[in-house]
Amino acid sequence: MINTIPKSVAMVRPKSFAFNPQTAENNAFQHELAHFTPAQIQDIAALEFDNMVAMLKAKGIKVMVFQEQDSNTPDSIFPNNWFSTFTHEVVLYPMYTPNRRLERKSAVYKKIANDLRKPLNTQLLKEEKKGEILEGTGSLVCDYASKTAFAAISPRTTHEALDRFEQVSGYSTVRFDAMGPDGNLIYHTNVMMTMGNTFVIIGLDTIAEEHKTSVAGQLTSLGKDIIALTNEQVYAHFAGNMLQLQNAKGKQFLVMSSEAFSCLTSEQKDLIQNKHQNEIIAVPIHLIEKIGGGSARCMMAELFHV
């Protein structure tokens, strides 16, 4: 039985972090910063990354760090999109853009599979050749106890790939449409939804009206306390992009960016910290968020031990 709150994560230290024009096609959260040089962007991103790793370790959370060696992978800092370990296997996922497919390094996933003593499952990669995409725990926000995955449909989360995921994993999926800041389908589910063991933090108003009641009902039926975010909190502050972790002593944490923390109301913080007993770890990753269009959760791939 997999513990539903992971105690360790994998993170990839970038070599050439940069604005990715390939993913900007459908990621409205990305912004190009022309007044920084490529070297400056990489140096600042590396500093933000190293500080985040140190903050997690200081709380007793285990972090496995891999150093990216490829200069052609500007989004390698977001490894949760191309592999997961929440089933009894290490699963590789079909990615939308060519340069993100380069992030799947055999040295990384073979070490993780070996360390976790889990077999490797590459079945979903067949979908990539057909143009069917499912970008890991960016596309899938899971309640591991009930084996339920919530998925906002988009070019990076397609119905056919979700069908195949259900066959591979034994999970059921709850599918819906959600809109991003540009009015188009939101690129990843995990920017508007965070699943905890007893709660869910979600931008309900991003969800299409015809799906909103159904999604809320599904979450309530799973026993989740719904902590609703405003669209501004989701779109402007990455408040939907968080990850629940625990240390070896069983202390629970909710990891988010300092930007996300700054926009939460006192009531929202009280629910997280007091009602649900999660200490907040707020990491400053302003440049990574601005340029990469992803936040703290995207930087961590959970390592689940059987």
C-alpha positions as YAML, in Angstrom:
chain: A
units: angstrom
residues:
- id: 1
  name: MET
  ca: [0.00, 0.00, 0.00]
- id: 2
  name: ILE
  ca: [1.48, 3.34, -1.08]
- id: 3
  name: ASN
  ca: [1.43, 6.06, 1.55]
- id: 4
  name: THR
  ca: [-0.67, 8.83, 0.06]
- id: 5
  name: ILE
  ca: [1.63, 11.64, 1.25]
- id: 6
  name: PRO
  ca: [5.15, 11.27, -0.19]
- id: 7
  name: LYS
  ca: [8.23, 11.72, 1.96]
- id: 8
  name: SER
  ca: [10.66, 12.35, -0.88]
- id: 9
  name: VAL
  ca: [10.81, 14.07, -4.25]
- id: 10
  name: ALA
  ca: [13.02, 14.16, -7.31]
- id: 11
  name: MET
  ca: [14.13, 17.53, -8.69]
- id: 12
  name: VAL
  ca: [16.19, 18.42, -11.76]
- id: 13
  name: ARG
  ca: [18.68, 21.26, -11.54]
- id: 14
  name: PRO
  ca: [18.62, 23.10, -14.87]
- id: 15
  name: LYS
  ca: [21.56, 23.68, -17.15]
- id: 16
  name: SER
  ca: [19.98, 26.21, -19.50]
- id: 17
  name: PHE
  ca: [16.70, 27.37, -18.00]
- id: 18
  name: ALA
  ca: [14.96, 29.71, -20.42]
- id: 19
  name: PHE
  ca: [11.69, 30.84, -21.95]
- id: 20
  name: ASN
  ca: [10.41, 27.94, -24.06]
- id: 21
  name: PRO
  ca: [8.70, 29.16, -27.25]
- id: 22
  name: GLN
  ca: [7.47, 25.64, -28.04]
- id: 23
  name: THR
  ca: [5.39, 25.39, -24.86]
- id: 24
  name: ALA
  ca: [4.33, 29.05, -24.93]
- id: 25
  name: GLU
  ca: [1.89, 28.08, -27.69]
- id: 26
  name: ASN
  ca: [-0.60, 26.91, -25.04]
- id: 27
  name: ASN
  ca: [0.88, 28.02, -21.71]
- id: 28
  name: ALA
  ca: [-0.53, 31.47, -21.00]
- id: 29
  name: PHE
  ca: [1.40, 31.61, -17.71]
- id: 30
  name: GLN
  ca: [4.79, 32.03, -19.46]
- id: 31
  name: HIS
  ca: [6.39, 35.45, -19.92]
- id: 32
  name: GLU
  ca: [9.55, 36.34, -21.79]
- id: 33
  name: LEU
  ca: [11.91, 38.68, -19.91]
- id: 34
  name: ALA
  ca: [13.99, 40.43, -22.54]
- id: 35
  name: HIS
  ca: [15.98, 42.56, -20.09]
- id: 36
  name: PHE
  ca: [17.88, 39.53, -18.72]
- id: 37
  name: THR
  ca: [20.64, 37.73, -20.60]
- id: 38
  name: PRO
  ca: [20.44, 33.93, -20.97]
- id: 39
  name: ALA
  ca: [23.32, 33.56, -18.49]
- id: 40
  name: GLN
  ca: [21.60, 35.77, -15.94]
- id: 41
  name: ILE
  ca: [18.35, 33.82, -16.27]
- id: 42
  name: GLN
  ca: [20.15, 30.51, -15.74]
- id: 43
  name: ASP
  ca: [22.13, 31.83, -12.77]
- id: 44
  name: ILE
  ca: [19.04, 33.20, -11.01]
- id: 45
  name: ALA
  ca: [17.03, 30.04, -11.71]
- id: 46
  name: ALA
  ca: [19.83, 27.90, -10.30]
- id: 47
  name: LEU
  ca: [19.94, 30.03, -7.15]
- id: 48
  name: GLU
  ca: [16.17, 29.76, -6.71]
- id: 49
  name: PHE
  ca: [16.36, 26.01, -7.29]
- id: 50
  name: ASP
  ca: [19.20, 25.44, -4.80]
- id: 51
  name: ASN
  ca: [17.44, 27.53, -2.16]
- id: 52
  name: MET
  ca: [14.23, 25.53, -2.59]
- id: 53
  name: VAL
  ca: [16.11, 22.25, -2.20]
- id: 54
  name: ALA
  ca: [17.74, 23.56, 0.98]
- id: 55
  name: MET
  ca: [14.39, 24.68, 2.40]
- id: 56
  name: LEU
  ca: [12.84, 21.26, 1.80]
- id: 57
  name: LYS
  ca: [15.78, 19.41, 3.32]
- id: 58
  name: ALA
  ca: [15.73, 21.70, 6.36]
- id: 59
  name: LYS
  ca: [12.24, 20.36, 7.12]
- id: 60
  name: GLY
  ca: [13.36, 16.74, 6.87]
- id: 61
  name: ILE
  ca: [11.99, 16.10, 3.37]
- id: 62
  name: LYS
  ca: [14.21, 13.91, 1.23]
- id: 63
  name: VAL
  ca: [15.23, 15.39, -2.11]
- id: 64
  name: MET
  ca: [16.95, 13.47, -4.91]
- id: 65
  name: VAL
  ca: [18.63, 16.04, -7.16]
- id: 66
  name: PHE
  ca: [19.61, 15.32, -10.75]
- id: 67
  name: GLN
  ca: [21.78, 17.74, -12.71]
- id: 68
  name: GLU
  ca: [20.54, 18.34, -16.24]
- id: 69
  name: GLN
  ca: [23.33, 17.90, -18.81]
- id: 70
  name: ASP
  ca: [21.39, 18.93, -21.93]
- id: 71
  name: SER
  ca: [21.42, 22.53, -23.17]
- id: 72
  name: ASN
  ca: [18.30, 22.02, -25.30]
- id: 73
  name: THR
  ca: [15.82, 21.42, -22.47]
- id: 74
  name: PRO
  ca: [14.69, 24.82, -21.13]
- id: 75
  name: ASP
  ca: [11.88, 23.24, -19.04]
- id: 76
  name: SER
  ca: [13.85, 20.39, -17.47]
- id: 77
  name: ILE
  ca: [13.28, 22.02, -14.06]
- id: 78
  name: PHE
  ca: [9.70, 20.62, -14.24]
- id: 79
  name: PRO
  ca: [10.25, 16.81, -14.14]
- id: 80
  name: ASN
  ca: [6.79, 15.88, -12.81]
- id: 81
  name: ASN
  ca: [5.42, 16.07, -16.35]
- id: 82
  name: TRP
  ca: [7.34, 13.16, -17.83]
- id: 83
  name: PHE
  ca: [7.32, 10.49, -15.12]
- id: 84
  name: SER
  ca: [5.39, 9.41, -12.05]
- id: 85
  name: THR
  ca: [5.79, 6.80, -9.32]
- id: 86
  name: PHE
  ca: [2.36, 6.79, -7.63]
- id: 87
  name: THR
  ca: [1.37, 3.40, -9.07]
- id: 88
  name: HIS
  ca: [3.34, 0.18, -8.62]
- id: 89
  name: GLU
  ca: [5.48, 1.21, -11.59]
- id: 90
  name: VAL
  ca: [7.58, 4.13, -12.79]
- id: 91
  name: VAL
  ca: [5.42, 5.45, -15.63]
- id: 92
  name: LEU
  ca: [6.73, 7.57, -18.51]
- id: 93
  name: TYR
  ca: [4.34, 10.02, -20.17]
- id: 94
  name: PRO
  ca: [3.77, 11.39, -23.69]
- id: 95
  name: MET
  ca: [4.88, 15.02, -23.96]
- id: 96
  name: TYR
  ca: [3.46, 17.76, -26.19]
- id: 97
  name: THR
  ca: [6.61, 19.46, -27.52]
- id: 98
  name: PRO
  ca: [9.77, 17.98, -29.06]
- id: 99
  name: ASN
  ca: [12.17, 19.74, -26.68]
- id: 100
  name: ARG
  ca: [10.28, 18.51, -23.62]
- id: 101
  name: ARG
  ca: [10.55, 14.92, -24.86]
- id: 102
  name: LEU
  ca: [14.31, 15.33, -24.57]
- id: 103
  name: GLU
  ca: [13.89, 15.61, -20.78]
- id: 104
  name: ARG
  ca: [13.22, 11.86, -20.49]
- id: 105
  name: LYS
  ca: [16.73, 10.77, -19.56]
- id: 106
  name: SER
  ca: [17.31, 7.04, -19.13]
- id: 107
  name: ALA
  ca: [19.94, 7.70, -16.45]
- id: 108
  name: VAL
  ca: [17.27, 9.44, -14.40]
- id: 109
  name: TYR
  ca: [14.33, 7.08, -14.76]
- id: 110
  name: LYS
  ca: [16.46, 3.94, -14.51]
- id: 111
  name: LYS
  ca: [17.99, 5.14, -11.24]
- id: 112
  name: ILE
  ca: [14.56, 6.03, -9.85]
- id: 113
  name: ALA
  ca: [13.10, 2.67, -10.90]
- id: 114
  name: ASN
  ca: [16.08, 0.88, -9.36]
- id: 115
  name: ASP
  ca: [16.01, 2.87, -6.10]
- id: 116
  name: LEU
  ca: [12.24, 2.42, -5.68]
- id: 117
  name: ARG
  ca: [12.42, -1.20, -6.85]
- id: 118
  name: LYS
  ca: [9.64, -0.60, -9.33]
- id: 119
  name: PRO
  ca: [9.40, -1.77, -12.95]
- id: 120
  name: LEU
  ca: [9.35, 0.75, -15.77]
- id: 121
  name: ASN
  ca: [6.16, 1.23, -17.80]
- id: 122
  name: THR
  ca: [6.54, 2.89, -21.21]
- id: 123
  name: GLN
  ca: [3.15, 1.92, -22.68]
- id: 124
  name: LEU
  ca: [1.83, 5.49, -22.72]
- id: 125
  name: LEU
  ca: [4.67, 6.64, -24.96]
- id: 126
  name: LYS
  ca: [2.94, 4.92, -27.87]
- id: 127
  name: GLU
  ca: [0.27, 7.61, -27.59]
- id: 128
  name: GLU
  ca: [2.85, 10.32, -28.25]
- id: 129
  name: LYS
  ca: [3.42, 9.03, -31.77]
- id: 130
  name: LYS
  ca: [-0.31, 9.40, -32.40]
- id: 131
  name: GLY
  ca: [-0.39, 12.95, -31.05]
- id: 132
  name: GLU
  ca: [-2.20, 11.91, -27.87]
- id: 133
  name: ILE
  ca: [-0.67, 13.64, -24.87]
- id: 134
  name: LEU
  ca: [-0.75, 13.26, -21.08]
- id: 135
  name: GLU
  ca: [1.86, 15.23, -19.17]
- id: 136
  name: GLY
  ca: [2.17, 13.32, -15.91]
- id: 137
  name: THR
  ca: [1.07, 14.97, -12.71]
- id: 138
  name: GLY
  ca: [0.73, 18.24, -14.56]
- id: 139
  name: SER
  ca: [-2.23, 16.72, -16.39]
- id: 140
  name: LEU
  ca: [-3.32, 14.46, -13.53]
- id: 141
  name: VAL
  ca: [-4.20, 15.67, -10.03]
- id: 142
  name: CYS
  ca: [-4.77, 12.47, -8.08]
- id: 143
  name: ASP
  ca: [-6.49, 11.30, -4.96]
- id: 144
  name: TYR
  ca: [-4.26, 8.32, -4.39]
- id: 145
  name: ALA
  ca: [-6.41, 6.69, -1.71]
- id: 146
  name: SER
  ca: [-9.39, 6.30, -4.05]
- id: 147
  name: LYS
  ca: [-7.35, 5.96, -7.25]
- id: 148
  name: THR
  ca: [-9.14, 8.92, -8.81]
- id: 149
  name: ALA
  ca: [-7.42, 11.32, -11.19]
- id: 150
  name: PHE
  ca: [-8.84, 14.74, -12.02]
- id: 151
  name: ALA
  ca: [-7.90, 16.05, -15.45]
- id: 152
  name: ALA
  ca: [-8.57, 19.34, -17.23]
- id: 153
  name: ILE
  ca: [-8.77, 18.58, -20.93]
- id: 154
  name: SER
  ca: [-6.31, 20.51, -23.12]
- id: 155
  name: PRO
  ca: [-3.85, 19.93, -25.95]
- id: 156
  name: ARG
  ca: [-1.56, 18.46, -23.27]
- id: 157
  name: THR
  ca: [-4.25, 16.25, -21.71]
- id: 158
  name: THR
  ca: [-6.23, 14.37, -24.34]
- id: 159
  name: HIS
  ca: [-9.13, 11.96, -23.94]
- id: 160
  name: GLU
  ca: [-7.42, 9.12, -25.81]
- id: 161
  name: ALA
  ca: [-4.30, 9.33, -23.63]
- id: 162
  name: LEU
  ca: [-6.50, 9.40, -20.51]
- id: 163
  name: ASP
  ca: [-8.30, 6.27, -21.71]
- id: 164
  name: ARG
  ca: [-4.96, 4.53, -22.05]
- id: 165
  name: PHE
  ca: [-3.86, 5.80, -18.62]
- id: 166
  name: GLU
  ca: [-6.95, 4.24, -17.05]
- id: 167
  name: GLN
  ca: [-6.04, 0.90, -18.62]
- id: 168
  name: VAL
  ca: [-2.41, 1.12, -17.53]
- id: 169
  name: SER
  ca: [-2.98, 2.37, -13.98]
- id: 170
  name: GLY
  ca: [-6.36, 1.11, -12.81]
- id: 171
  name: TYR
  ca: [-7.32, 4.68, -11.93]
- id: 172
  name: SER
  ca: [-10.62, 6.30, -12.88]
- id: 173
  name: THR
  ca: [-10.57, 9.82, -14.28]
- id: 174
  name: VAL
  ca: [-12.79, 12.86, -13.73]
- id: 175
  name: ARG
  ca: [-12.54, 15.03, -16.85]
- id: 176
  name: PHE
  ca: [-13.54, 18.64, -17.25]
- id: 177
  name: ASP
  ca: [-12.80, 21.86, -19.09]
- id: 178
  name: ALA
  ca: [-11.08, 24.74, -17.31]
- id: 179
  name: MET
  ca: [-10.07, 28.09, -18.72]
- id: 180
  name: GLY
  ca: [-6.72, 29.83, -18.37]
- id: 181
  name: PRO
  ca: [-5.98, 33.56, -18.15]
- id: 182
  name: ASP
  ca: [-6.21, 33.94, -21.94]
- id: 183
  name: GLY
  ca: [-9.68, 32.37, -22.11]
- id: 184
  name: ASN
  ca: [-8.38, 29.17, -23.70]
- id: 185
  name: LEU
  ca: [-8.27, 25.74, -22.08]
- id: 186
  name: ILE
  ca: [-5.88, 25.79, -19.13]
- id: 187
  name: TYR
  ca: [-2.66, 24.02, -20.07]
- id: 188
  name: HIS
  ca: [-2.24, 21.83, -16.94]
- id: 189
  name: THR
  ca: [-4.66, 20.71, -14.26]
- id: 190
  name: ASN
  ca: [-2.13, 21.26, -11.49]
- id: 191
  name: VAL
  ca: [-2.04, 25.03, -11.92]
- id: 192
  name: MET
  ca: [-5.66, 25.27, -10.76]
- id: 193
  name: MET
  ca: [-5.90, 22.30, -8.37]
- id: 194
  name: THR
  ca: [-3.91, 20.85, -5.45]
- id: 195
  name: MET
  ca: [-4.98, 17.60, -3.78]
- id: 196
  name: GLY
  ca: [-4.29, 16.99, -0.10]
- id: 197
  name: ASN
  ca: [-5.17, 13.96, 1.98]
- id: 198
  name: THR
  ca: [-8.13, 15.71, 3.63]
- id: 199
  name: PHE
  ca: [-8.60, 18.83, 1.45]
- id: 200
  name: VAL
  ca: [-8.43, 20.17, -2.07]
- id: 201
  name: ILE
  ca: [-7.34, 23.66, -3.09]
- id: 202
  name: ILE
  ca: [-9.04, 24.52, -6.35]
- id: 203
  name: GLY
  ca: [-9.91, 27.37, -8.66]
- id: 204
  name: LEU
  ca: [-13.53, 26.36, -9.09]
- id: 205
  name: ASP
  ca: [-14.33, 29.45, -11.16]
- id: 206
  name: THR
  ca: [-11.82, 28.42, -13.83]
- id: 207
  name: ILE
  ca: [-13.99, 25.35, -14.53]
- id: 208
  name: ALA
  ca: [-16.61, 25.51, -17.28]
- id: 209
  name: GLU
  ca: [-20.11, 26.01, -15.85]
- id: 210
  name: GLU
  ca: [-21.36, 22.71, -17.22]
- id: 211
  name: HIS
  ca: [-18.64, 20.80, -15.31]
- id: 212
  name: LYS
  ca: [-18.24, 22.82, -12.10]
- id: 213
  name: THR
  ca: [-20.99, 21.21, -10.02]
- id: 214
  name: SER
  ca: [-19.97, 17.71, -11.04]
- id: 215
  name: VAL
  ca: [-16.31, 18.26, -10.14]
- id: 216
  name: ALA
  ca: [-17.20, 19.77, -6.76]
- id: 217
  name: GLY
  ca: [-19.55, 16.87, -6.10]
- id: 218
  name: GLN
  ca: [-16.87, 14.31, -6.91]
- id: 219
  name: LEU
  ca: [-14.43, 16.00, -4.53]
- id: 220
  name: THR
  ca: [-17.03, 16.16, -1.74]
- id: 221
  name: SER
  ca: [-17.84, 12.48, -2.24]
- id: 222
  name: LEU
  ca: [-14.15, 11.71, -1.67]
- id: 223
  name: GLY
  ca: [-14.35, 13.49, 1.69]
- id: 224
  name: LYS
  ca: [-12.30, 16.51, 0.62]
- id: 225
  name: ASP
  ca: [-12.71, 19.87, 2.29]
- id: 226
  name: ILE
  ca: [-12.88, 22.32, -0.64]
- id: 227
  name: ILE
  ca: [-10.71, 25.43, -0.27]
- id: 228
  name: ALA
  ca: [-11.75, 27.64, -3.16]
- id: 229
  name: LEU
  ca: [-9.38, 30.02, -4.94]
- id: 230
  name: THR
  ca: [-10.28, 33.08, -6.95]
- id: 231
  name: ASN
  ca: [-9.28, 33.27, -10.59]
- id: 232
  name: GLU
  ca: [-6.82, 36.04, -9.73]
- id: 233
  name: GLN
  ca: [-5.13, 33.78, -7.16]
- id: 234
  name: VAL
  ca: [-4.78, 31.07, -9.81]
- id: 235
  name: TYR
  ca: [-3.86, 33.21, -12.81]
- id: 236
  name: ALA
  ca: [-1.64, 35.86, -11.24]
- id: 237
  name: HIS
  ca: [-0.10, 34.11, -8.24]
- id: 238
  name: PHE
  ca: [0.13, 30.32, -8.98]
- id: 239
  name: ALA
  ca: [-1.98, 29.56, -5.88]
- id: 240
  name: GLY
  ca: [-3.29, 26.31, -7.36]
- id: 241
  name: ASN
  ca: [0.19, 24.85, -7.83]
- id: 242
  name: MET
  ca: [1.15, 23.30, -4.48]
- id: 243
  name: LEU
  ca: [2.26, 19.90, -3.21]
- id: 244
  name: GLN
  ca: [1.61, 18.14, 0.09]
- id: 245
  name: LEU
  ca: [4.63, 16.33, 1.54]
- id: 246
  name: GLN
  ca: [5.66, 14.85, 4.88]
- id: 247
  name: ASN
  ca: [8.94, 14.13, 6.63]
- id: 248
  name: ALA
  ca: [10.11, 10.94, 8.30]
- id: 249
  name: LYS
  ca: [8.40, 11.96, 11.54]
- id: 250
  name: GLY
  ca: [5.04, 12.24, 9.78]
- id: 251
  name: LYS
  ca: [4.83, 16.03, 9.98]
- id: 252
  name: GLN
  ca: [2.78, 17.34, 7.06]
- id: 253
  name: PHE
  ca: [3.77, 20.26, 4.86]
- id: 254
  name: LEU
  ca: [2.22, 22.14, 1.98]
- id: 255
  name: VAL
  ca: [4.87, 23.44, -0.41]
- id: 256
  name: MET
  ca: [4.05, 26.51, -2.48]
- id: 257
  name: SER
  ca: [5.79, 29.55, -3.87]
- id: 258
  name: SER
  ca: [6.15, 32.71, -1.83]
- id: 259
  name: GLU
  ca: [4.05, 34.37, -4.55]
- id: 260
  name: ALA
  ca: [1.21, 31.92, -3.91]
- id: 261
  name: PHE
  ca: [1.52, 32.34, -0.15]
- id: 262
  name: SER
  ca: [1.38, 36.13, -0.43]
- id: 263
  name: CYS
  ca: [-2.05, 36.05, -2.09]
- id: 264
  name: LEU
  ca: [-3.78, 33.61, 0.28]
- id: 265
  name: THR
  ca: [-6.34, 35.06, 2.65]
- id: 266
  name: SER
  ca: [-5.97, 34.63, 6.40]
- id: 267
  name: GLU
  ca: [-8.93, 32.23, 6.30]
- id: 268
  name: GLN
  ca: [-7.29, 30.07, 3.63]
- id: 269
  name: LYS
  ca: [-4.03, 29.96, 5.57]
- id: 270
  name: ASP
  ca: [-5.90, 29.05, 8.75]
- id: 271
  name: LEU
  ca: [-7.64, 26.13, 7.03]
- id: 272
  name: ILE
  ca: [-4.35, 24.81, 5.67]
- id: 273
  name: GLN
  ca: [-2.27, 25.26, 8.82]
- id: 274
  name: ASN
  ca: [-4.73, 24.75, 11.67]
- id: 275
  name: LYS
  ca: [-7.73, 22.76, 10.47]
- id: 276
  name: HIS
  ca: [-5.71, 20.43, 8.24]
- id: 277
  name: GLN
  ca: [-2.43, 20.60, 10.19]
- id: 278
  name: ASN
  ca: [-0.03, 21.39, 7.36]
- id: 279
  name: GLU
  ca: [2.95, 23.65, 7.89]
- id: 280
  name: ILE
  ca: [3.42, 25.90, 4.88]
- id: 281
  name: ILE
  ca: [6.78, 26.00, 3.11]
- id: 282
  name: ALA
  ca: [6.80, 29.10, 0.89]
- id: 283
  name: VAL
  ca: [9.72, 29.13, -1.55]
- id: 284
  name: PRO
  ca: [10.82, 32.24, -3.49]
- id: 285
  name: ILE
  ca: [10.95, 31.23, -7.16]
- id: 286
  name: HIS
  ca: [9.82, 34.43, -8.86]
- id: 287
  name: LEU
  ca: [11.92, 34.14, -12.02]
- id: 288
  name: ILE
  ca: [11.18, 30.43, -12.52]
- id: 289
  name: GLU
  ca: [7.45, 31.14, -12.28]
- id: 290
  name: LYS
  ca: [7.54, 34.16, -14.58]
- id: 291
  name: ILE
  ca: [9.56, 32.60, -17.38]
- id: 292
  name: GLY
  ca: [8.67, 28.93, -17.00]
- id: 293
  name: GLY
  ca: [4.94, 29.31, -16.45]
- id: 294
  name: GLY
  ca: [5.06, 26.70, -13.69]
- id: 295
  name: SER
  ca: [5.52, 26.90, -9.94]
- id: 296
  name: ALA
  ca: [6.65, 24.92, -6.89]
- id: 297
  name: ARG
  ca: [4.56, 21.80, -7.49]
- id: 298
  name: CYS
  ca: [5.81, 21.51, -11.08]
- id: 299
  name: MET
  ca: [9.42, 21.39, -9.84]
- id: 300
  name: MET
  ca: [8.86, 18.27, -7.69]
- id: 301
  name: ALA
  ca: [8.20, 14.73, -8.85]
- id: 302
  name: GLU
  ca: [7.00, 12.63, -5.93]
- id: 303
  name: LEU
  ca: [8.90, 9.45, -5.12]
- id: 304
  name: PHE
  ca: [6.47, 6.91, -3.69]
- id: 305
  name: HIS
  ca: [7.88, 3.84, -2.01]
- id: 306
  name: VAL
  ca: [5.82, 0.66, -2.00]
...
